[in-house]
Amino acid sequence: MNFQEPIGGLVERIARALERLAPSPPRKPDLDQAEAFVWQAEPEAFLPVMAVNRVPLGLLKGIDRMRDTLLDNTLRFAQGLPANNALLWGARGTGKSSLVKAVHAEVSGKVGAPEAATLKLIEIHREDIATLPRALSHLRRMEAKRFILFCDDLSFEAPDASYKSLKAVLEGGIEGRPGNVIFYATSNRRHLMPREMFENERSTAITPSEAVEEKVSLSDRFGLWIGFHNCSQDDYLAMVRAYAAHFGLGLAGDELRREALAWALARGARSGRVAFQYIQDLAGRLGVRIETTS
């Protein structure tokens, strides 16, 4: 070190060295390169999804009421009108996540260019929920665009306290949810937490009702609760027939019905997921390729 160097020059050199050691500031995300993205927490980035895994809205059978509710809410949001966060809850494989992706595609098409390019679907993984405020800090600055922030299979276990940060983000925090962002989540649990969490709170808390209320208040942040239930045999067969016609699988009606029912019986369930799994098996046996990305 040159001890004759003026103090000002030394300080400047130290500052430049610290700048080189410091991590580069995150780049401004480019959200024009795709219509859907996945939020990556470390390092912070919105990863583009060039081909979204989804089916057309018209292929989702037996969920007409749920479809219309979410479609209307999303269309209002895309048009800049008031809309609610939505929790799609219920039985496995009933089309909850498929509906979110299909509605996004449908609304983007209905709004029309150039507005269609402003409605983006961004998925955040369950394990990254604690970083949600950081994702919102980027989206908040992009007022010209609107975002559906989507978390699939959202739930919390007993030791997990990240639900508290989600509560503050949805409603109640000092900043709250940006006006250009809406939050959609799917879950098998109506209150996003297992029943034993509520039972434990009742048995161990000094004020059981208040402890349980804190847990329940998370789901209350969702203005829309859309319930999904196991489908009837008629709805299941309607799904199978719709998929078979859409993908051009030429199997006679009686044979298709018999095979589809046998498939559901072997699985012990009837749902949209089971119907599509049967169609995948049928297409493979017939040598027909099916495409569900767009």
C-alpha positions as CSV (number, residue, x, y, z in Angstrom):
1,M,0.0,0.0,0.0
2,N,1.3,3.5,-0.9
3,F,1.2,5.4,2.4
4,Q,1.9,8.6,0.5
5,E,-1.4,8.4,-1.4
6,P,-4.0,11.0,-0.5
7,I,-6.8,9.9,1.7
8,G,-9.4,10.7,-1.0
9,G,-7.8,8.5,-3.6
10,L,-7.5,5.6,-1.1
11,V,-11.2,5.8,-0.2
12,E,-12.1,5.9,-3.9
13,R,-10.1,2.8,-4.6
14,I,-11.6,1.0,-1.6
15,A,-15.1,1.9,-2.8
16,R,-14.4,0.6,-6.3
17,A,-13.1,-2.7,-4.9
18,L,-16.2,-3.1,-2.8
19,E,-18.4,-2.5,-5.8
20,R,-16.6,-5.3,-7.7
21,L,-17.2,-7.7,-4.7
22,A,-20.9,-6.8,-4.3
23,P,-23.4,-8.8,-6.2
24,S,-24.9,-7.3,-9.3
25,P,-28.3,-5.7,-8.8
26,P,-31.1,-7.8,-10.3
27,R,-31.9,-7.1,-13.8
28,K,-35.3,-5.6,-14.7
29,P,-37.4,-8.6,-15.8
30,D,-38.4,-8.9,-19.4
31,L,-42.0,-10.0,-19.3
32,D,-42.7,-9.4,-22.9
33,Q,-41.0,-12.6,-24.1
34,A,-43.8,-15.0,-23.1
35,E,-47.4,-15.1,-21.7
36,A,-46.5,-17.3,-18.7
37,F,-43.5,-17.4,-16.3
38,V,-42.3,-19.2,-13.2
39,W,-40.9,-17.1,-10.3
40,Q,-37.4,-18.2,-9.3
41,A,-36.4,-17.0,-5.8
42,E,-32.7,-17.5,-6.0
43,P,-31.3,-15.8,-8.0
44,E,-34.4,-13.6,-8.5
45,A,-35.9,-14.1,-12.0
46,F,-39.1,-14.7,-13.9
47,L,-38.4,-17.8,-16.1
48,P,-40.4,-17.7,-19.3
49,V,-42.6,-20.7,-20.2
50,M,-42.9,-20.8,-24.0
51,A,-45.4,-23.6,-24.1
52,V,-48.0,-23.8,-21.3
53,N,-49.2,-27.3,-20.3
54,R,-53.0,-26.8,-20.5
55,V,-56.2,-27.9,-22.3
56,P,-58.8,-25.7,-23.9
57,L,-61.5,-24.4,-21.6
58,G,-64.2,-26.2,-23.5
59,L,-62.7,-29.6,-22.7
60,L,-63.3,-29.1,-18.9
61,K,-66.6,-30.8,-18.3
62,G,-68.8,-31.0,-15.2
63,I,-67.4,-27.8,-13.6
64,D,-69.6,-25.2,-15.4
65,R,-70.4,-23.2,-12.2
66,M,-66.8,-23.1,-11.2
67,R,-65.7,-22.2,-14.7
68,D,-68.1,-19.3,-15.0
69,T,-67.2,-17.9,-11.6
70,L,-63.5,-17.9,-12.2
71,L,-63.9,-16.7,-15.8
72,D,-66.0,-13.7,-14.9
73,N,-63.7,-12.7,-12.1
74,T,-60.6,-13.0,-14.4
75,L,-62.2,-11.1,-17.2
76,R,-63.1,-8.2,-14.9
77,F,-59.5,-8.1,-13.6
78,A,-58.1,-8.1,-17.1
79,Q,-60.3,-5.1,-17.9
80,G,-59.1,-3.2,-14.9
81,L,-62.2,-3.7,-12.8
82,P,-62.4,-4.8,-9.2
83,A,-61.8,-8.6,-8.8
84,N,-61.1,-11.0,-5.9
85,N,-58.3,-13.4,-5.0
86,A,-59.5,-16.9,-5.6
87,L,-59.0,-20.2,-3.7
88,L,-59.9,-23.3,-5.7
89,W,-60.2,-26.1,-3.2
90,G,-61.5,-29.7,-3.2
91,A,-60.9,-33.2,-4.3
92,R,-57.8,-34.2,-6.2
93,G,-57.8,-34.4,-9.9
94,T,-61.0,-32.4,-10.4
95,G,-59.6,-29.7,-12.7
96,K,-58.6,-26.9,-10.3
97,S,-55.2,-26.1,-11.8
98,S,-56.4,-26.9,-15.3
99,L,-59.1,-24.4,-14.9
100,V,-56.8,-21.6,-13.9
101,K,-54.5,-22.1,-16.9
102,A,-57.5,-22.5,-19.3
103,V,-59.2,-19.4,-18.0
104,H,-56.0,-17.4,-18.4
105,A,-55.8,-18.5,-22.1
106,E,-59.5,-17.8,-22.6
107,V,-59.4,-14.3,-21.1
108,S,-56.2,-13.4,-23.0
109,G,-58.0,-14.2,-26.2
110,K,-61.2,-12.4,-25.3
111,V,-59.6,-9.2,-24.2
112,G,-58.0,-8.9,-27.6
113,A,-54.7,-7.3,-28.8
114,P,-52.9,-5.3,-27.6
115,E,-54.5,-5.9,-24.2
116,A,-54.1,-9.6,-24.5
117,A,-50.3,-9.2,-24.2
118,T,-50.7,-7.4,-20.9
119,L,-52.3,-10.3,-19.0
120,K,-49.5,-12.7,-17.7
121,L,-49.7,-15.9,-15.8
122,I,-46.9,-16.3,-13.2
123,E,-46.5,-19.5,-11.1
124,I,-44.9,-19.4,-7.7
125,H,-44.0,-22.7,-6.1
126,R,-45.3,-23.5,-2.6
127,E,-41.8,-23.6,-1.1
128,D,-41.2,-20.0,-2.4
129,I,-44.2,-18.4,-0.8
130,A,-42.0,-16.6,1.8
131,T,-40.4,-14.7,-1.1
132,L,-43.8,-13.5,-2.5
133,P,-43.1,-9.9,-1.3
134,R,-40.0,-9.8,-3.4
135,A,-41.8,-11.0,-6.5
136,L,-44.5,-8.4,-6.0
137,S,-41.9,-5.7,-5.7
138,H,-41.0,-6.3,-9.3
139,L,-44.6,-6.6,-10.6
140,R,-45.8,-3.5,-8.7
141,R,-43.6,-1.4,-11.0
142,M,-45.1,-2.8,-14.2
143,E,-48.4,-0.9,-14.1
144,A,-49.1,-1.4,-17.8
145,K,-49.4,-5.1,-17.3
146,R,-51.7,-7.3,-15.2
147,F,-50.6,-10.5,-13.5
148,I,-52.3,-13.7,-12.3
149,L,-50.0,-15.0,-9.6
150,F,-50.8,-18.7,-9.3
151,C,-49.7,-21.2,-6.6
152,D,-50.7,-24.8,-7.3
153,D,-51.4,-27.2,-4.4
154,L,-51.0,-24.6,-1.7
155,S,-51.0,-25.9,1.9
156,F,-49.2,-25.4,5.2
157,E,-48.0,-27.8,7.9
158,A,-47.8,-27.2,11.6
159,P,-44.2,-25.8,11.9
160,D,-44.6,-23.6,8.8
161,A,-45.2,-19.9,9.6
162,S,-44.9,-18.6,6.1
163,Y,-48.7,-18.4,5.9
164,K,-48.4,-15.2,8.0
165,S,-46.5,-13.4,5.3
166,L,-49.0,-14.6,2.7
167,K,-51.8,-13.1,4.9
168,A,-50.1,-9.7,4.9
169,V,-49.5,-9.7,1.2
170,L,-53.1,-10.7,0.2
171,E,-54.7,-8.1,2.5
172,G,-53.9,-6.3,5.6
173,G,-50.2,-5.4,5.1
174,I,-49.0,-1.8,4.8
175,E,-48.5,-2.2,1.1
176,G,-50.9,-5.1,0.4
177,R,-51.5,-6.6,-3.0
178,P,-50.7,-4.4,-6.0
179,G,-53.7,-3.4,-8.1
180,N,-52.2,-5.0,-11.1
181,V,-51.8,-8.4,-9.4
182,I,-54.4,-11.1,-8.5
183,F,-53.6,-14.2,-6.5
184,Y,-55.1,-17.6,-7.5
185,A,-54.3,-20.8,-5.4
186,T,-55.4,-24.4,-5.6
187,S,-55.5,-26.7,-2.6
188,N,-57.0,-29.9,-1.4
189,R,-57.8,-28.2,1.9
190,R,-60.5,-25.6,2.3
191,H,-58.5,-23.7,5.0
192,L,-55.1,-24.6,3.6
193,M,-54.1,-26.4,6.7
194,P,-54.6,-30.0,8.0
195,R,-57.4,-30.6,10.4
196,E,-55.0,-31.7,13.1
197,M,-53.5,-28.2,13.3
198,F,-56.9,-26.9,14.4
199,E,-57.4,-29.7,16.9
200,N,-53.9,-29.1,18.4
201,E,-54.7,-25.4,18.7
202,R,-57.9,-26.1,20.5
203,S,-56.3,-28.5,22.9
204,T,-53.2,-26.5,23.8
205,A,-53.9,-22.8,23.4
206,I,-54.8,-20.6,26.3
207,T,-57.6,-19.0,24.1
208,P,-58.4,-21.8,21.6
209,S,-60.9,-19.8,19.6
210,E,-58.4,-17.0,18.9
211,A,-55.7,-19.4,18.0
212,V,-57.9,-21.2,15.5
213,E,-59.2,-17.9,14.2
214,E,-55.7,-16.9,13.2
215,K,-55.3,-20.0,11.1
216,V,-58.7,-19.7,9.4
217,S,-58.2,-16.0,8.6
218,L,-55.7,-16.9,5.9
219,S,-58.4,-18.5,3.7
220,D,-60.6,-15.5,4.5
221,R,-58.2,-13.4,2.5
222,F,-59.6,-15.0,-0.6
223,G,-62.7,-13.3,-1.8
224,L,-63.7,-16.3,-3.9
225,W,-63.9,-19.8,-2.5
226,I,-64.6,-22.2,-5.4
227,G,-65.3,-25.8,-4.3
228,F,-64.6,-28.9,-6.4
229,H,-66.0,-32.3,-5.7
230,N,-65.8,-35.8,-7.2
231,C,-67.7,-36.0,-10.4
232,S,-70.6,-38.2,-11.3
233,Q,-70.3,-41.1,-13.8
234,D,-72.1,-39.1,-16.4
235,D,-69.7,-36.2,-16.0
236,Y,-66.8,-38.5,-16.1
237,L,-68.0,-40.1,-19.4
238,A,-68.6,-36.7,-20.9
239,M,-65.0,-35.8,-20.2
240,V,-63.8,-39.0,-21.8
241,R,-65.9,-38.4,-24.9
242,A,-64.8,-34.8,-25.2
243,Y,-61.2,-35.7,-25.0
244,A,-61.6,-38.6,-27.4
245,A,-63.3,-36.3,-30.0
246,H,-60.8,-33.5,-29.5
247,F,-57.8,-35.7,-30.1
248,G,-59.4,-37.7,-32.9
249,L,-59.4,-41.1,-31.1
250,G,-61.7,-43.2,-33.2
251,L,-63.2,-45.7,-30.7
252,A,-66.8,-46.9,-30.9
253,G,-69.1,-45.3,-28.3
254,D,-69.9,-48.5,-26.4
255,E,-66.3,-49.7,-26.3
256,L,-65.1,-46.3,-25.2
257,R,-67.6,-46.3,-22.4
258,R,-66.8,-49.8,-21.2
259,E,-63.1,-49.1,-21.2
260,A,-63.4,-45.8,-19.5
261,L,-65.5,-47.2,-16.7
262,A,-63.1,-50.1,-16.2
263,W,-60.2,-47.7,-16.0
264,A,-62.0,-45.6,-13.3
265,L,-62.9,-48.7,-11.4
266,A,-59.3,-49.8,-11.4
267,R,-58.2,-46.4,-10.1
268,G,-61.0,-46.2,-7.5
269,A,-62.0,-42.7,-8.6
270,R,-63.7,-40.7,-11.2
271,S,-62.2,-37.3,-12.1
272,G,-60.9,-35.1,-14.9
273,R,-57.4,-36.4,-14.2
274,V,-58.5,-40.0,-14.3
275,A,-60.3,-39.3,-17.6
276,F,-57.3,-37.7,-19.2
277,Q,-55.0,-40.6,-17.9
278,Y,-57.3,-43.0,-19.7
279,I,-57.2,-41.0,-22.9
280,Q,-53.4,-40.9,-22.7
281,D,-53.4,-44.7,-22.4
282,L,-55.9,-45.1,-25.3
283,A,-53.9,-42.7,-27.5
284,G,-50.7,-44.7,-26.9
285,R,-52.4,-48.0,-27.8
286,L,-53.8,-46.4,-30.9
287,G,-50.5,-44.9,-31.9
288,V,-51.9,-41.3,-31.8
289,R,-49.9,-38.4,-30.5
290,I,-51.7,-35.9,-28.4
291,E,-50.5,-32.3,-27.6
292,T,-51.6,-30.4,-24.6
293,T,-49.2,-27.4,-24.6
294,S,-49.9,-24.1,-26.2
